[in-house]
Amino acid sequence: MAMASEQRLSHPPGADITIDEEKDSEICKFYKDTTVLITGATGYLGKLVMEKLLRSCDVKKIFIIIREKKGKDPQKRFDEIFDEPCFEPIKRKNPTFKQKIQVLIGDAQFPNFGLCDEDIETLKAECQVVFHYAATVRFDEKIRTATYINIRAVRDLIKITKEMKHLKAFLHCSTAYSNCIHPVIEEKFYDPPVDPETLINLVDTLDENTLLAITPGLLGKYPNTYTFTKCIAEDIVRKEAKNIPAALLRPSIVIATAKEPIGGWINNVYGATGVLLGAALGVLRVMQLKKTNNADLVPADFVVNSSIAAAWDVACAKNIHEKKQIREEESKQEKDNINVYNYVSTPEKPISWSEFENLGEKYGKQIPSEKCIWYYFFFTVESYWVYALTKFFLHTVPANVIDFLARCIGKEPMMVKGYQKINKFAEILAFFGLNSFKFSNQNVQSMWKKLNEKDKEMFEFSMANLDWSIYFRTYVRGSRLYLLQDTLDTVPKGKVKYYKLMFAHYALLTIFLAVFIKIFMILFNFIFN
């Protein structure tokens, strides 16, 4: 009887339909009623992290630092931030969200961010989490400006942060290419090319002409002032932030959002996006890079989510250390007591420059813009001399011909100046396209595993889950819509123009080929007759 009863009560496989109680977001709990400081809030990533915190996390207040720029006062610039399409979802969800934001007037070029004493004391008393995104991202920035913004500002901000009474976490956003003189880049600190204080004192002392003359010598193997100063800034973080809960995030090439707050949103043409758009418009026709190398691209919203999670991660680690009562002396003996996160795509979801080019062309040709200048004709080369030759025929010659025709009809010539900028842009990026880098990202992968299912849903950043083909469809459409301001209802007109440009392109190639054959025949007859 007992056995029969037991058989009747047993469950077949899969019969357990108990619903597990859904866990709350641990990250949202961490940020609830928290006061946050975001530097660089007028920049691309700064806007996105501010939007994400306001939309998904019930923060108490967000401080942002804004400077006067191009004659616009900080309040005017603050109002213009929210004209961006990325803020449309939160405007619908919470129209009063701006009440949580407090503007501080300051400038990263000046000591202590140019903040007044009263604002500094307010930050020390109220701020709990700091996101440092402020930086000059111009690769050819003058060494003085790059040093002040990318190095001294980091030092001064950490000094203020260390005196915050309720500090939970500090996050510094660097770049995966801060140590680009090394072929293998791990999640650790590297020795800087120059001592930070030495460089700051140097630019304080020397005049602009002298600094310009010694810049190549200072840079050494570094390709530009951006990567050079970002590397030195990391050394400041290592030395000055070792006794606070700090994180160093190194994103690689940041491109458009994948999903949040809207898919495909981007507001700049830096890096890979400039290549994508330039090729689609028919103005960028040749670049120097190695197709088989990895193009380490990462969506902006994934970078933002990883930033928010990293601050949470180091705060949790600090609490664990406190509970275990690890002695301060032991902490000081640790080599680098700061979490470093290489936020990169190659270890989990690699994409080559060849795939980048093919996907951009595939989806670009589906939705051509009326603003195209010429038919899509883009290729890459590795040799500098081949690049220089093809650049001359594909960029320099057409630009001079068009400017000559413009002068003939009384219009202002613009193409030569335009192509000088395009060529400079392409040549700056050549270093990153020709060199191969091997990144590790174990800390990022470990952090992802710490998230519960709710947090993985709300703060997605695992590159392993990304489908590049699906992403590029959104990326290309977003670039057309948000950068060219060209809505998709103009695609039919864009296709008409595109086919006309295609006809003109092949007609021109036919003419050039015929002329070349004619010249060849004349030379052939001259030599043999």
C-alpha positions in Angstrom: 0.0 0.0 0.0 2.8 2.4 0.9 4.6 1.7 -2.3 1.4 2.1 -4.4 0.7 5.4 -2.6 4.3 6.5 -3.3 3.9 5.7 -7.0 0.7 7.7 -7.2 2.3 10.7 -5.6 5.5 10.7 -7.7 5.7 13.4 -10.4 6.7 12.8 -14.0 9.8 14.7 -15.3 9.1 18.4 -15.9 5.9 18.3 -13.8 7.1 20.9 -11.3 5.3 24.1 -12.3 6.3 26.1 -9.3 7.0 29.8 -10.3 10.2 31.1 -8.9 9.7 34.5 -7.3 11.3 37.1 -9.6 14.2 38.9 -8.0 14.4 42.7 -7.8 17.2 44.5 -9.5 20.2 44.7 -7.2 21.7 47.5 -9.3 18.5 49.6 -9.0 18.5 49.0 -5.2 22.0 50.3 -5.1 21.2 53.5 -7.0 17.9 54.2 -5.3 17.9 57.6 -3.5 21.6 58.0 -4.4 23.2 61.3 -5.4 25.4 61.0 -8.5 28.0 63.3 -10.2 28.5 62.9 -13.9 31.3 64.8 -15.7 31.1 65.1 -19.4 27.3 65.0 -19.3 27.1 67.1 -22.5 29.0 64.4 -24.4 27.7 61.3 -26.1 28.3 58.7 -23.3 27.6 61.3 -20.6 24.1 62.0 -22.0 23.3 58.3 -22.2 24.4 57.4 -18.7 22.4 60.3 -17.3 19.3 59.2 -19.3 19.7 55.6 -18.2 20.1 56.5 -14.5 17.0 58.8 -14.6 14.9 56.3 -16.6 15.8 53.0 -14.9 17.2 53.9 -11.4 15.4 56.0 -8.9 18.3 58.2 -8.1 17.8 61.1 -5.7 19.8 63.7 -7.6 22.3 64.1 -10.5 25.0 66.8 -10.5 26.4 67.7 -13.9 29.2 70.1 -14.7 28.7 72.4 -17.7 30.9 75.1 -19.2 30.2 78.0 -21.4 30.8 77.1 -25.1 30.7 79.1 -28.3 28.9 82.0 -26.6 26.2 79.8 -25.0 25.9 80.0 -21.2 25.7 76.7 -19.2 21.9 77.0 -18.7 21.3 77.3 -22.4 23.5 74.3 -23.0 21.7 72.4 -20.3 18.3 73.0 -22.0 19.7 71.9 -25.4 20.9 68.6 -24.0 17.3 67.4 -23.8 16.5 68.3 -27.4 18.4 65.1 -28.4 16.2 62.2 -29.5 17.6 59.9 -26.8 15.6 61.7 -24.2 12.2 61.2 -25.9 11.4 57.9 -24.0 12.0 59.5 -20.6 10.1 62.6 -21.5 7.1 60.3 -22.1 7.7 58.2 -19.0 8.5 61.0 -16.5 8.0 64.6 -17.8 9.4 66.1 -14.6 12.8 64.2 -14.7 14.8 67.4 -15.1 13.9 68.3 -11.5 16.5 65.7 -10.3 19.3 67.4 -12.2 21.4 70.2 -10.7 23.8 72.1 -12.9 27.2 73.2 -11.6 29.2 75.7 -13.6 32.7 74.5 -14.3 35.3 73.6 -17.0 37.7 70.6 -17.1 40.4 72.8 -18.5 40.8 74.7 -15.2 42.1 73.5 -11.8 39.4 71.7 -9.7 37.1 71.7 -12.8 36.7 75.5 -12.4 34.2 74.8 -9.6 33.6 77.4 -7.0 34.4 76.5 -3.3 30.7 76.3 -2.4 29.9 73.8 -5.2 33.0 71.7 -4.2 31.8 71.6 -0.6 28.3 70.6 -1.8 29.7 67.7 -3.7 31.8 66.6 -0.7 28.7 66.6 1.5 26.1 65.0 -0.8 27.7 63.1 -3.7 27.9 59.3 -3.4 28.7 58.0 -6.9 31.0 59.6 -9.4 31.1 58.9 -13.2 34.0 60.7 -14.8 33.4 60.8 -18.6 34.8 64.3 -19.3 37.6 64.2 -21.8 38.9 65.8 -25.0 38.5 63.0 -27.6 40.2 64.9 -30.4 43.2 62.8 -31.5 45.1 65.8 -32.7 44.4 68.0 -29.6 47.3 70.2 -28.5 49.3 68.7 -25.7 48.5 71.5 -23.2 44.8 71.2 -23.6 44.9 67.4 -23.6 47.0 67.4 -20.4 44.7 69.7 -18.6 41.5 68.0 -19.5 42.5 64.3 -19.6 45.1 64.3 -16.8 44.9 67.2 -14.4 41.1 67.1 -14.3 41.3 63.5 -13.2 43.8 64.3 -10.5 41.7 67.2 -9.1 38.4 65.2 -9.3 39.8 62.3 -7.4 41.1 64.7 -4.8 37.6 66.0 -4.3 36.1 62.5 -4.5 38.3 61.3 -1.6 36.8 63.9 0.6 33.2 62.9 -0.1 31.6 61.9 3.1 29.2 59.2 1.7 31.2 57.9 -1.3 30.0 54.6 -2.6 31.9 54.3 -5.9 34.1 56.2 -8.4 34.3 55.3 -12.1 36.8 56.7 -14.5 36.1 56.1 -18.2 39.3 55.6 -20.2 39.8 53.9 -23.5 40.8 50.4 -24.6 43.6 52.0 -26.6 45.2 53.9 -23.7 48.0 51.3 -23.9 48.0 50.8 -27.6 51.8 50.5 -27.8 51.3 47.0 -26.4 49.9 44.3 -28.7 48.3 42.5 -25.7 46.2 44.6 -23.4 45.1 43.0 -20.2 42.8 44.2 -17.4 45.6 45.7 -15.4 47.5 49.0 -15.1 50.6 49.7 -17.3 53.5 52.0 -16.6 52.9 55.5 -18.1 55.4 57.1 -20.7 55.7 60.2 -18.5 55.1 60.9 -14.8 51.7 62.8 -14.6 53.0 65.6 -12.3 56.1 66.0 -14.5 53.9 66.5 -17.6 51.5 68.9 -15.8 54.4 71.0 -14.7 55.9 70.9 -18.1 52.8 72.3 -19.9 52.4 74.8 -17.1 55.9 76.1 -17.8 56.6 76.0 -21.5 55.0 78.3 -24.2 52.8 76.9 -27.0 55.5 76.9 -29.8 58.0 75.0 -27.6 55.3 72.5 -26.6 54.4 72.0 -30.3 58.0 71.3 -31.1 58.6 68.8 -28.4 55.2 66.9 -28.7 56.5 64.3 -31.2 59.3 63.4 -28.8 56.9 63.3 -25.8 54.5 61.0 -27.6 57.2 58.5 -28.6 55.4 55.4 -29.9 51.9 56.8 -29.1 50.0 57.8 -32.2 48.3 60.9 -30.8 47.8 63.1 -27.7 44.5 61.4 -26.9 45.9 57.9 -26.2 49.1 59.4 -24.7 47.2 61.5 -22.1 44.6 58.7 -21.4 47.4 56.3 -20.5 49.0 58.9 -18.1 45.5 59.6 -16.6 45.2 55.9 -15.7 48.4 56.1 -13.6 46.8 58.9 -11.6 43.8 56.7 -11.0 46.1 53.8 -9.9 48.1 56.1 -7.5 45.4 58.4 -6.1 42.2 56.2 -6.1 43.7 53.1 -4.5 42.0 53.6 -1.1 38.5 54.4 -2.4 36.0 52.1 -4.2 37.2 52.8 -7.7 36.8 51.3 -11.2 38.6 51.9 -14.5 36.5 51.2 -17.6 38.2 50.9 -21.0 35.7 50.9 -23.8 37.0 50.3 -27.3 35.5 51.9 -30.4 32.1 53.2 -29.3 29.4 53.3 -31.9 25.6 53.7 -32.0 23.2 52.3 -29.4 21.9 48.8 -30.0 18.5 49.1 -28.1 18.4 51.8 -25.4 17.0 54.4 -25.1 16.3 54.1 -28.9 18.1 51.8 -31.3 20.7 53.2 -33.6 21.1 56.6 -31.9 24.4 58.4 -32.4 25.3 62.1 -32.5 28.9 62.1 -33.7 31.1 60.9 -36.6 34.1 59.8 -34.6 36.0 56.7 -35.5 34.2 53.9 -37.2 31.0 55.9 -37.7 32.8 58.5 -39.7 34.1 55.7 -42.0 30.6 54.2 -42.3 29.0 57.5 -43.1 31.8 58.8 -45.4 31.7 55.7 -47.5 27.9 55.7 -47.7 27.9 59.3 -48.9 30.5 58.5 -51.5 33.1 60.9 -50.2 35.4 58.5 -48.5 36.8 56.1 -51.2 40.0 54.7 -49.8 41.5 54.0 -46.4 44.6 52.4 -45.1 43.8 49.4 -42.9 44.2 45.6 -42.7 40.9 43.9 -43.5 41.6 40.8 -41.5 42.2 42.7 -38.3 39.5 42.9 -35.7 37.5 46.1 -35.6 36.8 46.2 -31.8 33.4 47.9 -31.9 31.0 48.2 -28.9 27.4 49.7 -28.8 27.1 52.8 -26.7 24.2 51.6 -24.5 26.2 48.4 -23.7 29.1 50.7 -22.6 26.7 52.7 -20.4 25.2 49.6 -18.8 28.7 48.2 -18.1 29.6 51.6 -16.5 26.6 51.6 -14.2 27.2 47.9 -13.3 31.0 48.5 -12.7 30.3 51.2 -10.1 27.8 48.8 -8.4 30.4 46.0 -8.6 33.2 47.9 -6.8 30.8 49.2 -4.2 29.7 45.7 -3.4 33.3 44.5 -3.3 34.1 47.3 -0.8 31.2 46.2 1.4 32.4 42.5 1.3 35.9 43.6 2.3 34.5 45.6 5.2 32.4 42.7 6.4 35.5 40.4 6.3 37.4 43.2 8.2 40.4 43.1 6.0 43.1 45.2 7.5 44.0 48.4 5.8 47.6 47.4 5.7 46.8 44.3 3.7 44.8 46.4 1.2 47.7 48.8 0.7 50.0 45.8 -0.1 47.8 44.7 -3.0 49.4 45.6 -6.3 46.6 47.5 -7.8 43.5 47.6 -5.6 41.3 49.0 -8.4 39.1 47.0 -10.7 40.0 47.4 -14.4 37.4 46.5 -17.0 38.3 46.2 -20.7 34.9 46.7 -22.3 35.7 45.2 -25.7 34.0 42.9 -28.2 36.8 40.8 -29.7 37.0 38.0 -26.9 33.3 37.3 -27.1 31.9 38.6 -30.4 34.7 39.5 -32.9 34.1 41.4 -36.1 36.8 42.1 -38.7 37.2 45.3 -40.7 36.2 43.3 -43.7 32.9 42.3 -42.1 32.4 46.0 -41.0 32.8 47.1 -44.6 30.5 44.4 -46.0 27.7 45.0 -43.5 27.9 48.7 -43.9 27.7 48.4 -47.7 24.9 45.8 -47.5 22.5 47.9 -45.3 23.7 51.2 -46.7 22.7 50.3 -50.3 19.2 49.3 -49.0 18.4 52.8 -47.8 20.5 55.3 -49.8 20.2 58.9 -48.9 19.3 61.9 -51.1 22.4 63.5 -49.6 24.8 61.1 -51.3 27.6 63.0 -53.1 28.7 60.0 -55.2 28.1 56.3 -55.8 29.4 53.9 -53.1 33.0 53.2 -54.1 35.1 52.3 -51.1 38.1 50.0 -50.6 41.0 49.5 -48.2 44.7 49.0 -48.7 47.6 48.1 -46.4 50.6 49.7 -48.2 51.1 53.5 -47.5 52.4 54.1 -51.0 49.4 52.4 -52.6 47.2 54.4 -50.3 48.9 57.7 -51.2 48.6 57.0 -54.9 44.9 56.0 -54.8 44.1 58.9 -52.5 45.6 61.3 -55.1 43.4 59.9 -57.9 40.2 59.3 -55.9 40.3 62.2 -53.5 42.7 65.0 -54.5 42.1 65.0 -58.3 38.2 65.0 -58.1 38.3 67.6 -55.4 40.4 70.0 -57.5 38.3 69.4 -60.6 35.1 70.2 -58.8 36.5 73.3 -57.1 37.8 74.5 -60.5 34.3 74.0 -62.0 32.8 75.8 -59.0 35.0 78.8 -59.6 34.0 78.9 -63.2 30.4 79.3 -62.3 31.0 81.8 -59.5 30.5 79.4 -56.6 32.7 79.1 -53.5 35.2 76.1 -53.8 34.9 73.8 -50.9 35.9 70.3 -51.9 39.7 70.6 -51.5 39.3 71.9 -47.9 36.8 69.2 -47.3 39.1 66.4 -48.5 41.9 67.8 -46.5 39.8 67.0 -43.4 38.7 63.6 -44.8 42.3 62.6 -45.5 43.4 63.7 -42.1 40.6 61.7 -40.5 41.5 58.6 -42.5 45.2 58.9 -41.7 44.6 59.3 -37.9 42.5 56.1 -37.9 45.1 54.2 -39.9 47.1 53.3 -36.8 44.1 51.4 -35.3 43.2 49.7 -38.6 46.7 48.5 -39.4 47.6 47.2 -36.0 46.2 44.2 -34.3 45.4 44.2 -30.6 44.6 41.3 -28.3 42.3 42.3 -25.4 41.3 40.3 -22.3 38.0 41.0 -20.6 37.7 38.4 -17.8 36.7 41.1 -15.3 33.8 42.2 -17.5 32.7 38.6 -18.1 32.9 37.9 -14.3 30.9 41.0 -13.6 28.2 39.9 -16.0 27.9 36.5 -14.2 27.3 38.4 -10.9 24.1 40.0 -12.2 20.8 38.4 -11.5 18.3 37.8 -14.3 16.5 41.1 -13.7 19.7 43.1 -13.9 20.8 41.2 -17.0 17.5 42.2 -18.6 17.7 45.9 -17.4 21.5 46.5 -17.8 22.5 44.3 -20.8 26.1 44.5 -21.7 27.3 41.0 -22.6 28.8 41.2 -26.1 28.2 37.4 -26.5 24.5 38.1 -27.0 24.9 40.6 -29.8 24.2 39.7 -33.4 26.3 42.0 -35.6 24.1 41.6 -38.7 20.9 42.6 -36.8 22.9 45.4 -35.1 24.3 46.9 -38.3 20.8 47.1 -39.8 19.9 49.4 -36.9 23.2 51.2 -36.9 23.1 52.2 -40.6 19.5 53.4 -40.3 20.3 55.3 -37.2 23.3 57.0 -38.8 21.0 58.0 -41.7 18.3 59.3 -39.5 20.2 61.0 -36.6 23.4 62.2 -38.4 22.1 63.0 -41.8 18.7 64.1 -40.5 17.2 62.1 -43.4 14.1 60.2 -42.5 13.3 56.8 -44.1 10.4 58.2 -46.1 13.0 59.7 -48.5 14.4 56.3 -49.4 12.6 56.1 -52.8 14.1 59.5 -53.8 17.4 58.4 -52.4 17.3 55.3 -54.6 16.6 57.4 -57.7 19.6 59.6 -57.0 21.7 56.6 -56.2 21.0 54.9 -59.5 21.8 58.1 -61.3 25.1 58.4 -59.5 25.8 54.7 -60.3 25.3 55.4 -64.0 27.5 58.4 -63.8 30.2 56.5 -61.9 30.4 53.6 -64.4 30.1 56.0 -67.4 33.1 57.9 -66.0 35.0 54.7 -65.4 34.3 53.6 -69.0 35.6 57.0 -70.3 38.8 56.7 -68.2 39.3 53.1 -69.4 38.8 54.2 -73.0 41.3 57.0 -72.6 43.8 54.7 -70.9 43.5 52.1 -73.7 43.9 54.9 -76.3 47.1 56.2 -74.6 48.4 52.7 -74.3 47.9 52.0 -78.0 49.6 55.3 -78.9 52.6 54.4 -76.8 52.6 50.8 -78.1 52.6 52.0 -81.7 55.3 54.7 -81.0 57.6 52.1 -79.3 57.3 49.4 -81.9 57.0 51.5 -85.1 
